[in-house]
Amino acid sequence: MIPHSLLDTTGMPARQAFALWHEQMGSLGDIRLSRDLADGFEAHVEAFLLGNMVLCVSRSMAQTFDRSRFRIAQDGVDHYVLRFFARGNVFCRKRDLDYKLGSQDLLFHDLSAVMRTAISDVEALSLIVPRSMLAPLIKDPDATGSRVLRGDGNILTELLHDHLWSLFRLAPGMSTANAAALIRPTLDLTAAAINGTVAEEAMSGVETCLVDAICRHVHLNILDRDLSPATLAARFGISRRKLSYLFEERGGISAHIQTQRLHLARQVLADPAERNRTIGDIAERFGFAHRPNFSRAFERVHGMSPRQVRAFALAKKPLVQDGSHFSWHEWIRQPRSALASI
């Protein structure tokens, strides 16, 4: 598994909690709370190390953070920080702007530049990347200060947002080999979001992230009757021809949508709680106006008819019989019994 760290001050006395927070975060700059410690203080940071990049989610209370030229010279930290704020705002005093970031807006900091910021109570997703890894991929890598990239309508920023949250959710079970394979696509997508365009040499990594994002969207909206190649192309800001190309290896985007619906239909058919729902109703629920079309498509994907799947499920019979009383289906459902039979 990849390296993991957790800082959580929940339940600590306020002064002890802030002392721990200051010890961990104060090495990068001067921290001052925006309210009295008597009102309490809590902070939570969970971080994972992906190669030389740090991915973390943090929750902290209102404070100011100053990173001076002296501090920059002293610590030698030469990284970029990318932050998505799920909650709260940030105020950059250098440019006298209140960013009021939305949940998909990206704040891009250069830690080699002087920074004077104030934040409200926030929850943020951050990616910290060494300059040596990201600078060769972005335009104006030495432009000092902070940049804000709006996520509303900016498909590249939205893709990066979804990609980083997915990485964080999957990180607890991620191997070092998995992490190593994900570094380059993550860097390519990060650079594309910052540049506002995709470099030709980075296209493969960005396309991988784009396909993943489209698949997640299909999964979450699988029962939407309006889900189609046209609506997906519009949602992700690409042409239908490009969408078709991205899903060529999966038989096309229409086939992918239909297959996902048929997998979900199979779960419904095998659910005893759904036994009173007719196969025709289930077919219509998953976008098939005619039951015969549903049955043919279902059998093509699952190798048996909807009626057979329902019958096996209600009879609690295994779908595959072998020389013993157990099959792979029962091994999954009853692992202890399966082990006892070996």
N, C-alpha and C positions, 0 to 999 in steps of 0.2 A: 504494500500500500504506500501511497505517497505521504510525505511528511505532513503532519497536521498539528496545529496549535490552537489553544483556546484560552482566552482571557475573559473571565466573567466575575464581576464584582457584586453580583446579586447577593443580598443578605449581609454584606460587609458594612461596618460603620462608615459614614460618609467620608471622613478624613482618611481612613485607611484605604478606602476604595479609590479616592482621588490620588493618593500617594502612589498607589500601584499603577494607575493610569498614567500619571506623570512620569513615572520611572520608565514605562514602556514606550510612550509616545513622545515624551519631552526630549528625547535624544535628537529628534529632528527639528525641533523648534520650541518657542516659548508658548506655553499654554496658560490661559487665564479663564476661569469660569465666569459666565455672565450672570450668575446668581450666587447667593450666599450658600456655603456648604451646609448651613443649618437646615436648608430646604431639601437636603439629601443629594446623593450623587450615585449614578449607576452607569456602567459601561460594559459592553460585550463585544468581543472581537473573535471571530472564528476564521482561521486562515489555513490555506493549503498551498504547498509549494509544488509548482509545475515547472520542473527544470529550474531555471533561474527567475521565473516569474512567480509573483505572489498573488493569489486570488483570495479575497476576504470579504466578509460581510461584517459591518460594524454598526453598533447602536451606541450613541453617546449623547450627553446633554449639552445644552447651549454653552459655547465657549469661543474664545478667539485663539488664533494660531498664527504666530509670526515666525517666518523663516528668514533670517538676516544673512547678509553677505558673510559675516563672521562665522555663522553656523554652517553655511555652505562650505566655506574653506576648511572648517574644522572637521566636519564629518566625512567629506569627500563623497557623499551620496550623489550619484549621477543617474537618476532614474526619471521616468515619466510615470505619472499616476493618472489613471482614468477612473472616473467615479460616476455611477448612476445613483441618484437619490430616490429611494422608494418613499421617503418621508422627510420633510424639512426643507430649509432654504440655506443658501450660502451667499455671503456678502463679500465681495472683493474690494478692499479699500484702496488698492493701488489704482484701479480704474473707476472707483466710485460708482459701481454698478451693482444692483441687487439682481442676481440672476434668476431667482424664483424658478428653479429647475423643476420640470415635470418628471414623472417616473421613468421616461425613456430619453430624457435629455442627457447629454454627455458633457461632463466637465473634464477638461484635459489640462493637467498641471505639469509644468517642467520643474522638477525639484532642484535644478541647478540655477534657478532664478529666484530672486527675492519674492516672498509671498507674504501677504498680510490679509488674512481672511477672518471672517466671523461666521459662525454657523448657529442655527437654531437647534433644538433637539432633532436629531437626524437618525435615519437608518440608511446606510449606503452600501452598495456593492462596488468594490474597488479592484482594479488590476494594476499591479506595480511592475513595470517592465524596465530592465536595464536599457540605458540609452543605446548601448552598442548593438542591441538586438532590434530596436525599433527605428532608430534614426535613419539607417540606410533606406528604409521603406517609405518614409513620409516626406512631404514637401515642407520646406522651411523648418528643418529639425531644430535649428538654433533660435527660432523666434521665441523670445522669452515671455514669461508670464503664463496666463491661462487663456484657454479658448473654450467657448461653449458651442456645442453642436446640437441643434434642436432635433428631437426625435420624431416629432409629428410630421408625417409625410416624407421623412428621410429614411428610405428603406434600408440603407447601409447601417445607419445608427440603430435602427430597430433590430436589425439582424444581430448586431454586436450585443445589444442588450439581452436578447433572447439566448444567444450563444453562451454568454458569460454566466447567466443564471442557470442554464442547463449544466454547464461545467461544475458550478458550485454544488448543485443538487446531486450530481453523480460522483463528485470528488471523494466522498467517504469510502466508496468501493473501488476506486480507480487504482490500477497498478502503475508502476513507474513506466512500463512499456506503453500503456495506454496514454499516459500523460505526455510522453515523448512524441507519440504520433500526433497529438493534438496541438503541439506548440506552434508548428508552422502555419496550419490553417487559422489558428487564433491570431497570430501576428499579421497574416495577410488580411484578415477581416478587420482587424484593428486599424491597420494602415489605410485600408479602403474607406473606412468610416471617417478617419481624420482628413484624408485627401479629398473625399467627396467623389471618388471615382476608383475603379478597380484597375490596377496595373495588369498588363497582359500576363506577366510571369506569375502573378498572384491569383489568376482567374480560377485555377483548379481548387485551391483552398477555399476561396470565397463561394464557389459553386457548391462545394460540399456542405458548407454551413447553410446555404440557401435552400438546398434540397431538404436538409434536416428541419429547417424552420417551416417549410411548406408541409412536410409530413406531420409535424406537430399541429399545425393549423388544421389540416384535414382531420386528424384524430379528434381534436377538440370540437370540431363543427360537423362531425360525420353525419348527423341527422338533419342538417340544414338542407332543405330542398333546393336552395339557390347555390349550393356548393357545386362549382363547375369549373372547367378550364378557363372560361372567360372571367369569372369572378376571382379566381386565384391569380390570374395574370394581372388583373387590375389591382388586387390587394398587395401584391409584391412588386408592382411597378416594372413588370417585364412583359415582353410580347408573348402571344400564345405559341409562336414558333419556338421561342427560347424555352418556354415551359415544356413543350413537347420534347425538345432536345434533352433537357435535364432529366426527364423521366423515361427516356428511350429504353434504358436497360430494364425498367420495371414494366415494360409493355405499354407505356404511355400513361399520362396522368388520369385519363378517364378510367382505364383498367385498374389503376392503383386505388382510386376512390371506390370503385365497385368492389374490389377485393376486400378493402377494409370494412365496407358495409356488410359483406357476406360473412366475414369473420365474426362481426358483432351479432349478426343474425343467428349464427350458430350457437352463440352463448345464450341467446334468448330462447331458442328452441330446446336447449338442454336444461333450461331452468324450470324446475317443477312449479315454481310460483307463477310461471307463464303458461301453464298447461291449458288454460281455458281460452287463450288467445288463438284464433285460427291462423293457419299458415298464410292464408290470404291477407289477413290483417298485418301479419309480420312482414310479408312481402311489400305491402303498401307503405308500411312504416319506414322501410329502408329504400324507398324510391322506385319500387317495381310496380307499375300499374297493372300488370298481368301476371297472375300466379305461374303459368307455364314458363314464362321467361325467367322468373325467379328460380324455379326449380331447376331449369337447365343450367343457369349460371352457377347455382349453388352446388350442383353435382359436379360440374367441371372443376370447381375449386376444392371441394371437400371429398369427392369420390363417392358420395352417397347422397340420397335425396333428403330433403328437409324432413319428410315423414319418417324415414329410417333413423335419422339422428334423434328425433323426438322419441321414437319408440325405444331405442336403446337406452336413452337417458332415463325415461320413466320406468323401464324395467330394471335399471341399475345393472345392465349387462356390460362387460368390457367390449370395446370396439374391436379388439384383436384377441383371438384365442391362441394359446400355445399349449405345449405339453403339460404344463402345470395348471394350477387353479388361478394363477396370477398373470397379469399382463402389464405392459408399461403403463397403461391407463390407471390400473390399481396401484402400481408402485408410486405414482404421483399422489394419488388420493390417500393411500394407506401405507406410508413408507415403513412403519414399524412392522406391520404384517408381512410386507415384502421381504424385509431383512430376516424375519424369523423363518421364512420359507427357504432361505438359501442354505 
